[in-house]
Amino acid sequence: MIKLPKVGEVVQLFGIGCEGCGHFRGQFEVRSIIEQGDLSIVVEPREIQCEGPVEKGAFAHLTLIWNRDLECWQTSCGDHEIVVHISGHYSGPTRQAA
């Protein structure tokens, strides 16, 4: 079963990018949840801490997309994909054994 955040809820995000991006963590407000096609969540930052060369502005407006193959949330920071964890054990749909 999936437990998604609600619109307006503030969630903790943790993002791990490539060596050129670094990583970030912070509090983000959920602006919308789209369940048609690819499952996605749009969030806006409340407070961000970045480590590495990436600037906070890169995370000003994030769309998190559930990657069904990797079973993780991802977003992009320019040209690279970042794996994102939503605190509180939110997870997307998982593959079922046949």
C-alpha positions, 0 to 999 in steps of 0.5 A: 500500500502507498502512503502519499503526503497530502497537498499542503503537508510539509515533508522532509526530503533527502536528495543524493545527486552525482559528484557534480551535484552533491546532495541536499536535504530540507523541508518542502511543501507539497503543492500537488500530486498527480496520479495519472500516468507516471506518479509525481509530486510537485513540491516547493522548498521551505528550508534547504541545506545543500552540500556540494557545488549545487545551489539552492535555486536548483531546487526552487520547484521540484517535481518528484517522479516515481521510477517504477523500474528502480522503485525510487523517487527521482527529480532532475537538477539540470542535466542529471537525475537525483534520487530523492527519499521522502521522510516518513517512509512514503514509497511509490507502487512496487512491483508484484511477483507474478 
